[in-house]
Structures are given as structure tokens and as C-alpha cells.
Amino acid sequence: MSEPLKDRSNSPLTPSQRRTLSLLAEGLSIGETAARLSVPRDVIVRDIGTVITTLGVRSRLQAVLLCMRRWWIEAPEYSIP
């Protein structure tokens, strides 16, 4: 069972950017994320670049991990077969 989500109001990211990172955290590719959100792939690429710059990190992975540690996005739940 996941822990309750904390207040995300201190996040420097928009709700859209957090949703994009949440989908990437689930393992979706950029193309799959774009399809899920019904937006062009370029929008996702731009959002990721903006997130990386805003957070001062070097990669998508670092952005996802930082956001999960700060409770800006929820860690995905996986069941191990």
C-alpha cells in the first residue's frame, strides 16, 4: 500500500509536467506518453527539457527520482511476477 500523497503545491512543475513524469515513471516511452496524453511527441520532448532545466538535473531518470522523493509525483506500483 502506498503512502498518502503529500502537498504538491511546493512543486515548481505544472500539473501537466508532473503527469508526464508520472507516465515516464511507469515505464512508458516518450511516444507512448504522447499517445496516452493525446498530444504530439514534440510536446512531451519540450516538457521533459523544461523539467530538466527547472529542476537542475541531468536526465529524465534524475527528474523522476527527485520528484518521487519530494512527493511531487507518486511512485508507480508494480507487482513482481
MODELLER restraints for C-alpha pairs under 7 A, 6 or more apart:
rsr = mdl.restraints
at = mdl.atoms
rsr.add(forms.Gaussian(group=physical.xy_distance, feature=features.Distance(at['CA:5:A'], at['CA:71:A']), mean=6.55, stdev=0.5))
rsr.add(forms.Gaussian(group=physical.xy_distance, feature=features.Distance(at['CA:6:A'], at['CA:71:A']), mean=5.99, stdev=0.5))
rsr.add(forms.Gaussian(group=physical.xy_distance, feature=features.Distance(at['CA:8:A'], at['CA:71:A']), mean=6.86, stdev=0.5))
rsr.add(forms.Gaussian(group=physical.xy_distance, feature=features.Distance(at['CA:8:A'], at['CA:72:A']), mean=5.24, stdev=0.5))
rsr.add(forms.Gaussian(group=physical.xy_distance, feature=features.Distance(at['CA:11:A'], at['CA:72:A']), mean=6.14, stdev=0.5))
rsr.add(forms.Gaussian(group=physical.xy_distance, feature=features.Distance(at['CA:17:A'], at['CA:47:A']), mean=6.17, stdev=0.5))
rsr.add(forms.Gaussian(group=physical.xy_distance, feature=features.Distance(at['CA:18:A'], at['CA:73:A']), mean=6.22, stdev=0.5))
rsr.add(forms.Gaussian(group=physical.xy_distance, feature=features.Distance(at['CA:20:A'], at['CA:33:A']), mean=6.82, stdev=0.5))
rsr.add(forms.Gaussian(group=physical.xy_distance, feature=features.Distance(at['CA:21:A'], at['CA:64:A']), mean=5.97, stdev=0.5))
rsr.add(forms.Gaussian(group=physical.xy_distance, feature=features.Distance(at['CA:22:A'], at['CA:73:A']), mean=6.05, stdev=0.5))
rsr.add(forms.Gaussian(group=physical.xy_distance, feature=features.Distance(at['CA:22:A'], at['CA:74:A']), mean=6.96, stdev=0.5))
rsr.add(forms.Gaussian(group=physical.xy_distance, feature=features.Distance(at['CA:23:A'], at['CA:33:A']), mean=6.19, stdev=0.5))
rsr.add(forms.Gaussian(group=physical.xy_distance, feature=features.Distance(at['CA:25:A'], at['CA:64:A']), mean=6.29, stdev=0.5))
rsr.add(forms.Gaussian(group=physical.xy_distance, feature=features.Distance(at['CA:25:A'], at['CA:76:A']), mean=6.65, stdev=0.5))
rsr.add(forms.Gaussian(group=physical.xy_distance, feature=features.Distance(at['CA:26:A'], at['CA:76:A']), mean=5.72, stdev=0.5))
rsr.add(forms.Gaussian(group=physical.xy_distance, feature=features.Distance(at['CA:30:A'], at['CA:41:A']), mean=6.73, stdev=0.5))
rsr.add(forms.Gaussian(group=physical.xy_distance, feature=features.Distance(at['CA:30:A'], at['CA:44:A']), mean=6.57, stdev=0.5))
rsr.add(forms.Gaussian(group=physical.xy_distance, feature=features.Distance(at['CA:31:A'], at['CA:41:A']), mean=5.84, stdev=0.5))
rsr.add(forms.Gaussian(group=physical.xy_distance, feature=features.Distance(at['CA:34:A'], at['CA:40:A']), mean=5.87, stdev=0.5))
rsr.add(forms.Gaussian(group=physical.xy_distance, feature=features.Distance(at['CA:34:A'], at['CA:41:A']), mean=5.17, stdev=0.5))
rsr.add(forms.Gaussian(group=physical.xy_distance, feature=features.Distance(at['CA:34:A'], at['CA:44:A']), mean=6.17, stdev=0.5))
rsr.add(forms.Gaussian(group=physical.xy_distance, feature=features.Distance(at['CA:48:A'], at['CA:60:A']), mean=6.98, stdev=0.5))
rsr.add(forms.Gaussian(group=physical.xy_distance, feature=features.Distance(at['CA:52:A'], at['CA:58:A']), mean=6.42, stdev=0.5))
rsr.add(forms.Gaussian(group=physical.xy_distance, feature=features.Distance(at['CA:52:A'], at['CA:59:A']), mean=6.52, stdev=0.5))
rsr.add(forms.Gaussian(group=physical.xy_distance, feature=features.Distance(at['CA:52:A'], at['CA:60:A']), mean=6.95, stdev=0.5))
rsr.add(forms.Gaussian(group=physical.xy_distance, feature=features.Distance(at['CA:52:A'], at['CA:63:A']), mean=6.29, stdev=0.5))
rsr.add(forms.Gaussian(group=physical.xy_distance, feature=features.Distance(at['CA:55:A'], at['CA:63:A']), mean=6.99, stdev=0.5))
rsr.add(forms.Gaussian(group=physical.xy_distance, feature=features.Distance(at['CA:57:A'], at['CA:63:A']), mean=6.24, stdev=0.5))
rsr.add(forms.Gaussian(group=physical.xy_distance, feature=features.Distance(at['CA:67:A'], at['CA:73:A']), mean=5.64, stdev=0.5))
rsr.add(forms.Gaussian(group=physical.xy_distance, feature=features.Distance(at['CA:68:A'], at['CA:74:A']), mean=5.95, stdev=0.5))
rsr.add(forms.Gaussian(group=physical.xy_distance, feature=features.Distance(at['CA:68:A'], at['CA:75:A']), mean=5.98, stdev=0.5))
